Amino acid sequence: MLTCLFEGVPQPTVEWLLNDKPVQDDHHIHTDQAVSEDEPDRYRSVLTLPKEGVVKGVARYECLCRNQFGPSRSIITLTEQRKLRRWFT
């Protein structure tokens, strides 16, 4: 699960990108957005990913927020970790 916290007036739109391409909701990936209960100008967007198999090699996720005053972005890079095989006993 990746979480992006942002604020803005007027409320920004949010788009999640994977390797510079828009992420689409499907039965494996889900996005959700909520307003902060304490501060009405603060927002949270969550990208929920499957536990395994989502990263092949390196994946660059970006949370892109925009309103009439311009864009803001947060970037996270995930790297696939592979299990090593035992070749010797």
PERARA-V61699 format. One line per field, one symbol per residue. phi: phi as a letter, one per 20 degrees, with the letter a starting at -180 (. if undefined). psi: psi as a letter, one per 30 degrees, with the letter a starting at -180 (. if undefined). burial: b if it has 16 or more other ideal C-beta (glycine too) atoms within 10 Angstrom, else e. A space follows every 50 residues. Layout:
phi: ???
psi: ???
burial: ???
This chain:
phi: .dccdbbrcfgfeccecclmdgedfbfdccdbcbeffecfedccccdedf fcmeddnccdecdddbbfepebbcccddcfddfeeeedd
psi: kkkkkllljlkllkkkkjhgkkkkkafekkkkklkkeejfgklkkkjkll elgfkjckkjkkjjkkaffalklkkkkkkkkkkkkjfk.
burial: ebebebebeeebebbbebeeeebeeeeeeebeeeeeeeeeeebebbbebe eeeeeeeeeebbbbbeeeeeeeeeeeeeeeeeeeeeeee
